[in-house]
Amino acid sequence: MKIKVIYPGTFDPITLGHLDIINKITKIFDFIVIAIFENTKKKPLFSIKERIKLTKIATKKFKTIKKVITFNRLLVQIAESENINYIIRGIRTSLDFEYELNMFNINKKMYPKLENISFFPSPKYSYISSSLVKEIVRYGGNVKSYVPKSVHLALLKKYRNIPI
Ligand code: COA
């Protein structure tokens, strides 16, 4: 049976933690949509166009990723419009779990067909986040082991004006 899933996030920027989850789901599902939330509340460093580009570059080898889309409305609205009933989420710690459960319950109330499928990232990525990666680069640290090469270069360009 063909199961369509949606993997949403802000992806500002996509990290090896996200890619670890993506790597797992591409082995299971054959129709995956990555949905990038514009998320002005988080004041993203990368524009929505840049986030799409970086996400597409980082995921281009995965044949089961059928679309990389952006959205600026409720996740359930985008899931319904794409005819998708399964949301993929990554759970790094117990703190993520509380947040995810709450979000799932709210989403389920709005879109009863919805189900959540959660994955645990590998331990080596369980402590990173897009914000931490940005902070490390801003203050001169090295994030090579946390992000794909294209993201690393894009971060250097943003923060240190190093041409890529
Ligand atoms: N490895 C490493 N880091 C990870 C990770 C993983 N596997 N999974 C998530 N992260 C990081 C992300 O980089 C992010 O870092 P940041 O907070 O520093 O930016 C953090 O964990 C949180 O990620 P995530 O839980 O995916 O949240 P998000 O803010 O990126 O995305 C949405 C949340 C977009 C899914 C959610 O806000 C949403 O659906 N919004 C749409 C509006 C809506 O429907 N609202 C009602 C929902 S209740």
Backbone and ligand atoms as CSV (ligand in chain L), in Angstrom:
chain,resi,resn,atom,element,x,y,z
A,1,MET,N,N,0.837,-1.199,0.000
A,1,MET,CA,C,0.000,0.000,0.000
A,1,MET,C,C,0.878,1.259,0.000
A,2,LYS,N,N,0.488,2.217,-0.812
A,2,LYS,CA,C,1.268,3.445,-0.897
A,2,LYS,C,C,0.838,4.400,0.232
A,3,ILE,N,N,1.754,4.687,1.153
A,3,ILE,CA,C,1.403,5.601,2.240
A,3,ILE,C,C,2.080,6.936,2.002
A,4,LYS,N,N,1.246,7.990,1.957
A,4,LYS,CA,C,1.785,9.340,1.767
A,4,LYS,C,C,2.024,9.971,3.133
A,5,VAL,N,N,3.192,10.558,3.309
A,5,VAL,CA,C,3.483,11.208,4.595
A,5,VAL,C,C,4.015,12.621,4.359
A,6,ILE,N,N,3.839,13.438,5.378
A,6,ILE,CA,C,4.343,14.814,5.302
A,6,ILE,C,C,5.304,15.041,6.471
A,7,TYR,N,N,6.455,15.620,6.168
A,7,TYR,CA,C,7.448,15.910,7.216
A,7,TYR,C,C,7.569,17.443,7.306
A,8,PRO,N,N,6.924,18.034,8.307
A,8,PRO,CA,C,6.946,19.495,8.398
A,8,PRO,C,C,8.023,20.009,9.347
A,9,GLY,N,N,8.406,21.251,9.134
A,9,GLY,CA,C,9.368,21.886,10.041
A,9,GLY,C,C,9.705,23.264,9.523
A,10,THR,N,N,10.512,23.983,10.279
A,10,THR,CA,C,10.931,25.317,9.835
A,10,THR,C,C,12.180,25.198,8.948
A,11,PHE,N,N,13.005,24.216,9.242
A,11,PHE,CA,C,14.208,23.926,8.444
A,11,PHE,C,C,15.044,25.187,8.204
A,12,ASP,N,N,15.387,25.855,9.297
A,12,ASP,CA,C,16.143,27.119,9.196
A,12,ASP,C,C,17.493,27.004,9.892
A,13,PRO,N,N,18.429,26.264,9.362
A,13,PRO,CA,C,18.393,25.490,8.127
A,13,PRO,C,C,18.204,24.003,8.425
A,14,ILE,N,N,18.084,23.221,7.338
A,14,ILE,CA,C,18.047,21.760,7.491
A,14,ILE,C,C,19.389,21.296,8.069
A,15,THR,N,N,19.330,20.342,9.008
A,15,THR,CA,C,20.563,19.846,9.660
A,15,THR,C,C,20.719,18.346,9.398
A,16,LEU,N,N,21.839,17.805,9.848
A,16,LEU,CA,C,22.024,16.346,9.712
A,16,LEU,C,C,21.042,15.598,10.611
A,17,GLY,N,N,20.534,16.275,11.624
A,17,GLY,CA,C,19.494,15.670,12.470
A,17,GLY,C,C,18.223,15.441,11.669
A,18,HIS,N,N,17.805,16.472,10.919
A,18,HIS,CA,C,16.640,16.300,10.046
A,18,HIS,C,C,16.921,15.201,9.005
A,19,LEU,N,N,18.128,15.251,8.453
A,19,LEU,CA,C,18.461,14.272,7.397
A,19,LEU,C,C,18.520,12.844,7.926
A,20,ASP,N,N,18.855,12.715,9.192
A,20,ASP,CA,C,18.858,11.399,9.824
A,20,ASP,C,C,17.426,10.837,9.832
A,21,ILE,N,N,16.465,11.693,10.179
A,21,ILE,CA,C,15.052,11.270,10.159
A,21,ILE,C,C,14.635,10.979,8.712
A,22,ILE,N,N,15.029,11.866,7.799
A,22,ILE,CA,C,14.649,11.701,6.386
A,22,ILE,C,C,15.203,10.386,5.834
A,23,ASN,N,N,16.428,10.090,6.199
A,23,ASN,CA,C,17.052,8.843,5.767
A,23,ASN,C,C,16.231,7.630,6.237
A,24,LYS,N,N,15.740,7.709,7.468
A,24,LYS,CA,C,14.936,6.589,7.993
A,24,LYS,C,C,13.609,6.485,7.237
A,25,ILE,N,N,12.938,7.628,7.029
A,25,ILE,CA,C,11.583,7.540,6.454
A,25,ILE,C,C,11.605,7.178,4.966
A,26,THR,N,N,12.703,7.535,4.290
A,26,THR,CA,C,12.754,7.188,2.859
A,26,THR,C,C,12.874,5.671,2.660
A,27,LYS,N,N,13.259,4.975,3.725
A,27,LYS,CA,C,13.352,3.508,3.609
A,27,LYS,C,C,11.996,2.848,3.858
A,28,ILE,N,N,11.048,3.628,4.347
A,28,ILE,CA,C,9.755,3.042,4.728
A,28,ILE,C,C,8.604,3.505,3.822
A,29,PHE,N,N,8.589,4.814,3.553
A,29,PHE,CA,C,7.450,5.386,2.817
A,29,PHE,C,C,7.865,5.729,1.387
A,30,ASP,N,N,6.905,5.608,0.476
A,30,ASP,CA,C,7.302,5.854,-0.915
A,30,ASP,C,C,6.737,7.143,-1.506
A,31,PHE,N,N,6.056,7.929,-0.666
A,31,PHE,CA,C,5.606,9.254,-1.152
A,31,PHE,C,C,5.747,10.235,0.010
A,32,ILE,N,N,6.834,10.998,-0.024
A,32,ILE,CA,C,7.138,11.898,1.099
A,32,ILE,C,C,7.108,13.345,0.620
A,33,VAL,N,N,6.392,14.162,1.397
A,33,VAL,CA,C,6.366,15.604,1.114
A,33,VAL,C,C,7.060,16.314,2.279
A,34,ILE,N,N,8.062,17.116,1.970
A,34,ILE,CA,C,8.686,17.940,3.013
A,34,ILE,C,C,8.012,19.304,2.951
A,35,ALA,N,N,7.478,19.744,4.088
A,35,ALA,CA,C,6.721,21.004,4.116
A,35,ALA,C,C,7.440,22.006,5.011
A,36,ILE,N,N,7.894,23.089,4.402
A,36,ILE,CA,C,8.660,24.099,5.143
A,36,ILE,C,C,7.720,25.232,5.566
A,37,PHE,N,N,7.595,25.377,6.881
A,37,PHE,CA,C,6.714,26.417,7.429
A,37,PHE,C,C,7.456,27.749,7.403
A,38,GLU,N,N,6.797,28.779,6.863
A,38,GLU,CA,C,7.480,30.087,6.774
A,38,GLU,C,C,7.924,30.576,8.146
A,39,ASN,N,N,7.043,30.429,9.133
A,39,ASN,CA,C,7.360,30.653,10.549
A,39,ASN,C,C,8.015,31.996,10.878
A,40,THR,N,N,7.314,33.072,10.597
A,40,THR,CA,C,7.866,34.409,10.874
A,40,THR,C,C,8.060,34.625,12.378
A,41,LYS,N,N,7.310,33.836,13.195
A,41,LYS,CA,C,7.451,33.947,14.663
A,41,LYS,C,C,8.889,33.659,15.090
A,42,LYS,N,N,9.538,32.738,14.373
A,42,LYS,CA,C,10.928,32.376,14.717
A,42,LYS,C,C,11.954,33.317,14.081
A,43,LYS,N,N,11.486,34.299,13.319
A,43,LYS,CA,C,12.382,35.208,12.597
A,43,LYS,C,C,13.520,34.431,11.897
A,44,PRO,N,N,13.193,33.651,10.898
A,44,PRO,CA,C,14.213,32.794,10.280
A,44,PRO,C,C,15.406,33.571,9.710
A,45,LEU,N,N,16.566,32.958,9.790
A,45,LEU,CA,C,17.784,33.547,9.216
A,45,LEU,C,C,17.720,33.442,7.688
A,46,PHE,N,N,17.295,32.279,7.203
A,46,PHE,CA,C,17.235,32.056,5.764
A,46,PHE,C,C,15.826,32.360,5.253
A,47,SER,N,N,15.773,33.017,4.092
A,47,SER,CA,C,14.472,33.311,3.485
A,47,SER,C,C,13.820,31.977,3.100
A,48,ILE,N,N,12.548,32.041,2.814
A,48,ILE,CA,C,11.851,30.813,2.452
A,48,ILE,C,C,12.457,30.205,1.167
A,49,LYS,N,N,12.861,31.099,0.240
A,49,LYS,CA,C,13.482,30.605,-1.007
A,49,LYS,C,C,14.795,29.892,-0.709
A,50,GLU,N,N,15.581,30.468,0.198
A,50,GLU,CA,C,16.873,29.862,0.552
A,50,GLU,C,C,16.660,28.520,1.248
A,51,ARG,N,N,15.637,28.471,2.121
A,51,ARG,CA,C,15.384,27.210,2.839
A,51,ARG,C,C,14.935,26.109,1.883
A,52,ILE,N,N,14.125,26.484,0.893
A,52,ILE,CA,C,13.701,25.482,-0.109
A,52,ILE,C,C,14.935,24.978,-0.853
A,53,LYS,N,N,15.781,25.927,-1.283
A,53,LYS,CA,C,16.951,25.551,-2.078
A,53,LYS,C,C,17.872,24.619,-1.272
A,54,LEU,N,N,18.153,25.002,-0.030
A,54,LEU,CA,C,19.062,24.188,0.789
A,54,LEU,C,C,18.461,22.815,1.080
A,55,THR,N,N,17.147,22.779,1.298
A,55,THR,CA,C,16.483,21.498,1.582
A,55,THR,C,C,16.492,20.612,0.337
A,56,LYS,N,N,16.224,21.232,-0.813
A,56,LYS,CA,C,16.228,20.437,-2.059
A,56,LYS,C,C,17.617,19.884,-2.346
A,57,ILE,N,N,18.647,20.707,-2.152
A,57,ILE,CA,C,20.015,20.224,-2.409
A,57,ILE,C,C,20.326,19.047,-1.480
A,58,ALA,N,N,19.974,19.214,-0.198
A,58,ALA,CA,C,20.326,18.186,0.798
A,58,ALA,C,C,19.558,16.879,0.608
A,59,THR,N,N,18.403,16.946,-0.072
A,59,THR,CA,C,17.562,15.742,-0.161
A,59,THR,C,C,17.440,15.201,-1.589
A,60,LYS,N,N,18.212,15.774,-2.506
A,60,LYS,CA,C,17.987,15.424,-3.923
A,60,LYS,C,C,18.242,13.940,-4.249
A,61,LYS,N,N,19.054,13.270,-3.427
A,61,LYS,CA,C,19.331,11.849,-3.739
A,61,LYS,C,C,18.173,10.914,-3.355
A,62,PHE,N,N,17.212,11.427,-2.596
A,62,PHE,CA,C,16.122,10.555,-2.143
A,62,PHE,C,C,14.961,10.558,-3.145
A,63,LYS,N,N,14.779,9.446,-3.815
A,63,LYS,CA,C,13.758,9.373,-4.876
A,63,LYS,C,C,12.325,9.411,-4.326
A,64,THR,N,N,12.172,9.022,-3.064
A,64,THR,CA,C,10.799,8.973,-2.526
A,64,THR,C,C,10.358,10.337,-1.966
A,65,ILE,N,N,11.250,11.315,-1.990
A,65,ILE,CA,C,10.806,12.679,-1.641
A,65,ILE,C,C,10.225,13.275,-2.911
A,66,LYS,N,N,8.904,13.353,-2.915
A,66,LYS,CA,C,8.226,13.738,-4.157
A,66,LYS,C,C,8.072,15.242,-4.273
A,67,LYS,N,N,8.042,15.941,-3.143
A,67,LYS,CA,C,7.825,17.389,-3.196
A,67,LYS,C,C,8.490,18.062,-2.012
A,68,VAL,N,N,9.011,19.266,-2.247
A,68,VAL,CA,C,9.405,20.146,-1.132
A,68,VAL,C,C,8.531,21.390,-1.300
A,69,ILE,N,N,7.632,21.593,-0.335
A,69,ILE,CA,C,6.681,22.705,-0.474
A,69,ILE,C,C,6.845,23.675,0.704
A,70,THR,N,N,6.267,24.852,0.560
A,70,THR,CA,C,6.260,25.777,1.701
A,70,THR,C,C,4.811,26.019,2.095
A,71,PHE,N,N,4.615,26.408,3.331
A,71,PHE,CA,C,3.254,26.753,3.730
A,71,PHE,C,C,3.267,27.859,4.777
A,72,ASN,N,N,2.146,28.568,4.784
A,72,ASN,CA,C,2.019,29.686,5.714
A,72,ASN,C,C,0.613,29.656,6.300
A,73,ARG,N,N,0.181,28.456,6.673
A,73,ARG,CA,C,-1.135,28.293,7.288
A,73,ARG,C,C,-1.072,27.086,8.212
A,74,LEU,N,N,-2.208,26.566,8.613
A,74,LEU,CA,C,-2.168,25.441,9.546
A,74,LEU,C,C,-1.641,24.182,8.858
A,75,LEU,N,N,-0.887,23.411,9.616
A,75,LEU,CA,C,-0.346,22.163,9.069
A,75,LEU,C,C,-1.471,21.236,8.618
A,76,VAL,N,N,-2.550,21.191,9.388
A,76,VAL,CA,C,-3.656,20.294,9.011
A,76,VAL,C,C,-4.294,20.718,7.690
A,77,GLN,N,N,-4.282,22.027,7.423
A,77,GLN,CA,C,-4.855,22.488,6.151
A,77,GLN,C,C,-3.999,22.005,4.981
A,78,ILE,N,N,-2.693,22.092,5.173
A,78,ILE,CA,C,-1.801,21.678,4.087
A,78,ILE,C,C,-1.850,20.149,3.932
A,79,ALA,N,N,-1.946,19.427,5.052
A,79,ALA,CA,C,-2.030,17.961,4.977
A,79,ALA,C,C,-3.305,17.556,4.227
A,80,GLU,N,N,-4.399,18.204,4.575
A,80,GLU,CA,C,-5.673,17.873,3.930
A,80,GLU,C,C,-5.627,18.203,2.437
A,81,SER,N,N,-5.046,19.380,2.117
A,81,SER,CA,C,-5.024,19.765,0.701
A,81,SER,C,C,-4.098,18.850,-0.111
A,82,GLU,N,N,-3.123,18.254,0.547
A,82,GLU,CA,C,-2.228,17.319,-0.154
A,82,GLU,C,C,-2.743,15.878,-0.069
A,83,ASN,N,N,-3.898,15.724,0.611
A,83,ASN,CA,C,-4.495,14.405,0.794
A,83,ASN,C,C,-3.556,13.446,1.551
A,84,ILE,N,N,-2.985,13.962,2.638
A,84,ILE,CA,C,-2.043,13.188,3.451
A,84,ILE,C,C,-2.576,13.092,4.879
A,85,ASN,N,N,-2.551,11.859,5.418
A,85,ASN,CA,C,-3.080,11.662,6.775
A,85,ASN,C,C,-2.004,11.343,7.814
A,86,TYR,N,N,-0.772,11.272,7.380
A,86,TYR,CA,C,0.295,10.898,8.314
A,86,TYR,C,C,1.372,11.977,8.390
A,87,ILE,N,N,1.608,12.429,9.607
A,87,ILE,CA,C,2.648,13.435,9.835
A,87,ILE,C,C,3.863,12.752,10.448
A,88,ILE,N,N,5.014,13.084,9.936
A,88,ILE,CA,C,6.267,12.554,10.492
A,88,ILE,C,C,6.859,13.599,11.430
A,89,ARG,N,N,7.272,13.152,12.610
A,89,ARG,CA,C,7.957,14.057,13.535
A,89,ARG,C,C,9.162,13.334,14.137
A,90,GLY,N,N,10.144,14.135,14.511
A,90,GLY,CA,C,11.302,13.576,15.195
A,90,GLY,C,C,11.204,13.933,16.668
A,91,ILE,N,N,11.501,12.970,17.527
A,91,ILE,CA,C,11.476,13.241,18.970
A,91,ILE,C,C,12.885,13.053,19.514
A,92,ARG,N,N,13.477,14.167,19.966
A,92,ARG,CA,C,14.862,14.091,20.442
A,92,ARG,C,C,14.930,13.793,21.929
A,93,THR,N,N,14.074,14.418,22.700
A,93,THR,CA,C,14.120,14.268,24.162
A,93,THR,C,C,12.696,14.227,24.714
A,94,SER,N,N,12.606,14.046,26.026
A,94,SER,CA,C,11.264,14.032,26.640
A,94,SER,C,C,10.593,15.404,26.508
A,95,LEU,N,N,11.383,16.451,26.373
A,95,LEU,CA,C,10.806,17.796,26.190
A,95,LEU,C,C,10.069,17.861,24.848
A,96,ASP,N,N,10.685,17.279,23.821
A,96,ASP,CA,C,10.022,17.231,22.513
A,96,ASP,C,C,8.723,16.445,22.619
A,97,PHE,N,N,8.746,15.377,23.406
A,97,PHE,CA,C,7.579,14.504,23.495
A,97,PHE,C,C,6.339,15.274,23.982
A,98,GLU,N,N,6.503,16.046,25.047
A,98,GLU,CA,C,5.380,16.831,25.593
A,98,GLU,C,C,4.808,17.759,24.526
A,99,TYR,N,N,5.711,18.443,23.845
A,99,TYR,CA,C,5.321,19.406,22.816
A,99,TYR,C,C,4.595,18.697,21.665
A,100,GLU,N,N,5.164,17.560,21.249
A,100,GLU,CA,C,4.585,16.820,20.124
A,100,GLU,C,C,3.197,16.273,20.447
A,101,LEU,N,N,3.067,15.768,21.668
A,101,LEU,CA,C,1.774,15.206,22.068
A,101,LEU,C,C,0.699,16.286,22.049
A,102,ASN,N,N,1.055,17.432,22.575
A,102,ASN,CA,C,0.126,18.554,22.607
A,102,ASN,C,C,-0.260,18.977,21.185
A,103,MET,N,N,0.762,19.105,20.334
A,103,MET,CA,C,0.504,19.535,18.965
A,103,MET,C,C,-0.343,18.504,18.232
A,104,PHE,N,N,-0.057,17.222,18.478
A,104,PHE,CA,C,-0.821,16.165,17.821
A,104,PHE,C,C,-2.292,16.243,18.243
A,105,ASN,N,N,-2.534,16.412,19.538
A,105,ASN,CA,C,-3.917,16.453,20.015
A,105,ASN,C,C,-4.690,17.623,19.415
A,106,ILE,N,N,-4.039,18.763,19.311
A,106,ILE,CA,C,-4.708,19.928,18.704
A,106,ILE,C,C,-4.984,19.650,17.219
A,107,ASN,N,N,-3.967,19.140,16.544
A,107,ASN,CA,C,-4.122,18.861,15.107
A,107,ASN,C,C,-5.204,17.815,14.847
A,108,LYS,N,N,-5.221,16.789,15.703
A,108,LYS,CA,C,-6.188,15.693,15.541
A,108,LYS,C,C,-7.621,16.202,15.711
A,109,LYS,N,N,-7.768,17.134,16.630
A,109,LYS,CA,C,-9.089,17.732,16.874
A,109,LYS,C,C,-9.577,18.441,15.604
A,110,MET,N,N,-8.619,19.099,14.918
A,110,MET,CA,C,-9.000,19.849,13.715
A,110,MET,C,C,-9.139,18.946,12.495
A,111,TYR,N,N,-8.372,17.847,12.496
A,111,TYR,CA,C,-8.346,16.964,11.312
A,111,TYR,C,C,-8.314,15.524,11.816
A,112,PRO,N,N,-9.495,14.959,12.126
A,112,PRO,CA,C,-9.553,13.666,12.808
A,112,PRO,C,C,-8.868,12.512,12.073
A,113,LYS,N,N,-8.724,12.622,10.751
A,113,LYS,CA,C,-8.073,11.526,10.014
A,113,LYS,C,C,-6.572,11.464,10.281
A,114,LEU,N,N,-6.041,12.507,10.879
A,114,LEU,CA,C,-4.591,12.628,11.028
A,114,LEU,C,C,-3.993,11.635,12.025
A,115,GLU,N,N,-2.840,11.063,11.672
A,115,GLU,CA,C,-2.061,10.265,12.619
A,115,GLU,C,C,-0.625,10.762,12.612
A,116,ASN,N,N,0.053,10.523,13.743
A,116,ASN,CA,C,1.428,10.986,13.887
A,116,ASN,C,C,2.365,9.780,13.901
A,117,ILE,N,N,3.427,9.855,13.138
A,117,ILE,CA,C,4.440,8.791,13.189
A,117,ILE,C,C,5.748,9.459,13.604
A,118,SER,N,N,6.240,9.063,14.778
A,118,SER,CA,C,7.438,9.736,15.309
A,118,SER,C,C,8.661,8.831,15.233
A,119,PHE,N,N,9.795,9.469,15.025
A,119,PHE,CA,C,11.075,8.757,14.962
A,119,PHE,C,C,12.056,9.383,15.945
A,120,PHE,N,N,12.931,8.552,16.489
A,120,PHE,CA,C,14.006,9.059,17.336
A,120,PHE,C,C,15.245,9.252,16.474
A,121,PRO,N,N,15.877,10.435,16.525
A,121,PRO,CA,C,17.132,10.576,15.774
A,121,PRO,C,C,18.249,9.797,16.445
A,122,SER,N,N,19.323,9.542,15.694
A,122,SER,CA,C,20.486,8.891,16.296
A,122,SER,C,C,20.991,9.765,17.443
A,123,PRO,N,N,21.545,9.145,18.502
A,123,PRO,CA,C,21.989,9.916,19.668
A,123,PRO,C,C,22.920,11.077,19.307
A,124,LYS,N,N,23.756,10.891,18.274
A,124,LYS,CA,C,24.714,11.959,17.953
A,124,LYS,C,C,24.026,13.225,17.432
A,125,TYR,N,N,22.752,13.123,17.069
A,125,TYR,CA,C,22.030,14.318,16.625
A,125,TYR,C,C,20.944,14.747,17.605
A,126,SER,N,N,20.842,14.040,18.718
A,126,SER,CA,C,19.695,14.280,19.600
A,126,SER,C,C,19.823,15.600,20.365
A,127,TYR,N,N,21.001,16.201,20.346
A,127,TYR,CA,C,21.168,17.437,21.117
A,127,TYR,C,C,21.330,18.666,20.221
A,128,ILE,N,N,21.218,18.497,18.909
A,128,ILE,CA,C,21.391,19.690,18.066
A,128,ILE,C,C,20.044,20.261,17.637
A,129,SER,N,N,20.068,21.512,17.245
A,129,SER,CA,C,18.875,22.152,16.689
A,129,SER,C,C,19.372,23.198,15.704
A,130,SER,N,N,18.488,23.679,14.884
A,130,SER,CA,C,18.881,24.708,13.912
A,130,SER,C,C,19.401,25.953,14.641
A,131,SER,N,N,18.758,26.331,15.746
A,131,SER,CA,C,19.200,27.541,16.481
A,131,SER,C,C,20.612,27.376,17.021
A,132,LEU,N,N,20.887,26.204,17.586
A,132,LEU,CA,C,22.231,25.979,18.145
A,132,LEU,C,C,23.291,26.047,17.053
A,133,VAL,N,N,22.983,25.445,15.923
A,133,VAL,CA,C,23.922,25.456,14.799
A,133,VAL,C,C,24.218,26.904,14.385
A,134,LYS,N,N,23.167,27.717,14.300
A,134,LYS,CA,C,23.349,29.125,13.887
A,134,LYS,C,C,24.190,29.873,14.918
A,135,GLU,N,N,23.908,29.607,16.188
A,135,GLU,CA,C,24.657,30.303,17.243
A,135,GLU,C,C,26.149,29.937,17.209
A,136,ILE,N,N,26.427,28.668,16.991
A,136,ILE,CA,C,27.832,28.220,16.947
A,136,ILE,C,C,28.576,28.942,15.818
A,137,VAL,N,N,27.928,29.009,14.638
A,137,VAL,CA,C,28.611,29.668,13.501
A,137,VAL,C,C,28.782,31.166,13.779
A,138,ARG,N,N,27.733,31.773,14.339
A,138,ARG,CA,C,27.783,33.227,14.609
A,138,ARG,C,C,28.996,33.578,15.463
A,139,TYR,N,N,29.329,32.703,16.415
A,139,TYR,CA,C,30.445,33.020,17.314
A,139,TYR,C,C,31.739,32.284,16.929
A,140,GLY,N,N,31.794,31.868,15.670
A,140,GLY,CA,C,33.075,31.368,15.152
A,140,GLY,C,C,33.327,29.884,15.309
A,141,GLY,N,N,32.336,29.138,15.773
A,141,GLY,CA,C,32.538,27.696,15.950
A,141,GLY,C,C,32.356,26.933,14.646
A,142,ASN,N,N,32.652,25.644,14.714
A,142,ASN,CA,C,32.597,24.804,13.519
A,142,ASN,C,C,31.399,23.847,13.596
A,143,VAL,N,N,30.576,23.875,12.567
A,143,VAL,CA,C,29.373,23.023,12.597
A,143,VAL,C,C,29.389,21.950,11.504
A,144,LYS,N,N,30.572,21.710,10.951
A,144,LYS,CA,C,30.683,20.757,9.831
A,144,LYS,C,C,30.046,19.409,10.120
A,145,SER,N,N,30.128,18.979,11.386
A,145,SER,CA,C,29.595,17.647,11.681
A,145,SER,C,C,28.092,17.660,11.989
A,146,TYR,N,N,27.458,18.831,11.869
A,146,TYR,CA,C,26.018,18.906,12.176
A,146,TYR,C,C,25.145,19.248,10.976
A,147,VAL,N,N,25.761,19.744,9.903
A,147,VAL,CA,C,24.948,20.182,8.752
A,147,VAL,C,C,25.553,19.673,7.448
A,148,PRO,N,N,24.705,19.566,6.389
A,148,PRO,CA,C,25.281,19.194,5.101
A,148,PRO,C,C,26.206,20.304,4.588
A,149,LYS,N,N,27.074,19.951,3.645
A,149,LYS,CA,C,28.093,20.897,3.166
A,149,LYS,C,C,27.471,22.202,2.624
A,150,SER,N,N,26.412,22.069,1.846
A,150,SER,CA,C,25.792,23.268,1.256
A,150,SER,C,C,25.277,24.214,2.334
A,151,VAL,N,N,24.766,23.652,3.429
A,151,VAL,CA,C,24.269,24.487,4.535
A,151,VAL,C,C,25.447,25.139,5.262
A,152,HIS,N,N,26.513,24.386,5.435
A,152,HIS,CA,C,27.698,24.928,6.087
A,152,HIS,C,C,28.196,26.165,5.331
A,153,LEU,N,N,28.279,26.034,4.015
A,153,LEU,CA,C,28.754,27.150,3.188
A,153,LEU,C,C,27.782,28.331,3.258
A,154,ALA,N,N,26.501,28.027,3.228
A,154,ALA,CA,C,25.491,29.101,3.287
A,154,ALA,C,C,25.554,29.836,4.629
A,155,LEU,N,N,25.830,29.101,5.695
A,155,LEU,CA,C,25.941,29.732,7.021
A,155,LEU,C,C,27.174,30.636,7.088
A,156,LEU,N,N,28.265,30.162,6.507
A,156,LEU,CA,C,29.489,30.984,6.503
A,156,LEU,C,C,29.250,32.278,5.727
A,157,LYS,N,N,28.519,32.158,4.640
A,157,LYS,CA,C,28.241,33.345,3.825
A,157,LYS,C,C,27.380,34.337,4.614
A,158,LYS,N,N,26.366,33.821,5.296
A,158,LYS,CA,C,25.448,34.692,6.051
A,158,LYS,C,C,26.168,35.409,7.183
A,159,TYR,N,N,26.920,34.627,7.965
A,159,TYR,CA,C,27.468,35.211,9.192
A,159,TYR,C,C,28.842,35.841,9.038
A,160,ARG,N,N,29.627,35.307,8.117
A,160,ARG,CA,C,30.999,35.832,8.041
A,160,ARG,C,C,31.321,36.389,6.676
A,161,ASN,N,N,30.277,36.456,5.833
A,161,ASN,CA,C,30.444,37.006,4.499
A,161,ASN,C,C,31.557,36.317,3.711
A,162,ILE,N,N,31.721,35.026,3.983
A,162,ILE,CA,C,32.718,34.261,3.223
A,162,ILE,C,C,32.029,33.801,1.940
A,163,PRO,N,N,32.521,34.218,0.770
A,163,PRO,CA,C,31.829,33.846,-0.472
A,163,PRO,C,C,31.829,32.334,-0.705
A,164,ILE,N,N,30.730,31.847,-1.315
A,164,ILE,CA,C,30.674,30.398,-1.565
A,164,ILE,C,C,30.784,30.092,-3.057
L,1,COA,N1,N,17.465,16.600,14.686
L,1,COA,C1,C,17.948,17.771,15.064
L,1,COA,N2,N,17.189,18.850,15.272
L,1,COA,C2,C,15.881,18.718,15.089
L,1,COA,C3,C,15.298,17.515,14.696
L,1,COA,C4,C,16.154,16.423,14.478
L,1,COA,N3,N,15.696,15.245,14.097
L,1,COA,N4,N,13.962,17.695,14.614
L,1,COA,C5,C,13.737,18.951,14.955
L,1,COA,N5,N,14.881,19.579,15.226
L,1,COA,C6,C,15.060,20.939,15.690
L,1,COA,C7,C,14.716,21.941,14.641
L,1,COA,O1,O,15.857,22.332,13.922
L,1,COA,C8,C,14.167,23.076,15.476
L,1,COA,O2,O,15.228,23.877,15.923
L,1,COA,P1,P,14.997,25.407,16.294
L,1,COA,O3,O,13.882,25.458,17.288
L,1,COA,O4,O,16.292,25.782,16.840
L,1,COA,O5,O,14.629,26.087,15.003
L,1,COA,C9,C,13.575,22.415,16.701
L,1,COA,O6,O,14.139,21.139,16.728
L,1,COA,C10,C,12.108,22.305,16.628
L,1,COA,O7,O,11.798,21.662,15.432
L,1,COA,P2,P,10.346,21.271,15.089
L,1,COA,O8,O,9.717,20.589,16.230
L,1,COA,O9,O,10.341,20.579,13.784
L,1,COA,O10,O,9.638,22.633,15.032
L,1,COA,P3,P,9.637,23.637,13.937
L,1,COA,O11,O,9.514,24.939,14.580
L,1,COA,O12,O,10.766,23.511,13.000
L,1,COA,O13,O,8.289,23.245,13.151
L,1,COA,C11,C,5.911,23.060,12.856
L,1,COA,C12,C,7.059,23.161,13.834
L,1,COA,C13,C,6.173,23.845,11.584
L,1,COA,C14,C,5.725,21.624,12.458
L,1,COA,C15,C,4.650,23.564,13.598
L,1,COA,O14,O,4.950,24.810,14.183
L,1,COA,C16,C,3.482,23.749,12.670
L,1,COA,O15,O,2.868,22.789,12.256
L,1,COA,N6,N,3.161,25.006,12.326
L,1,COA,C17,C,2.114,25.327,11.391
L,1,COA,C18,C,1.012,26.121,12.062
L,1,COA,C19,C,0.117,25.189,12.813
L,1,COA,O16,O,-0.481,24.295,12.275
L,1,COA,N7,N,0.007,25.443,14.133
L,1,COA,C20,C,-0.808,24.633,15.008
L,1,COA,C21,C,-0.076,23.484,15.480
L,1,COA,S1,S,-0.511,23.180,17.136
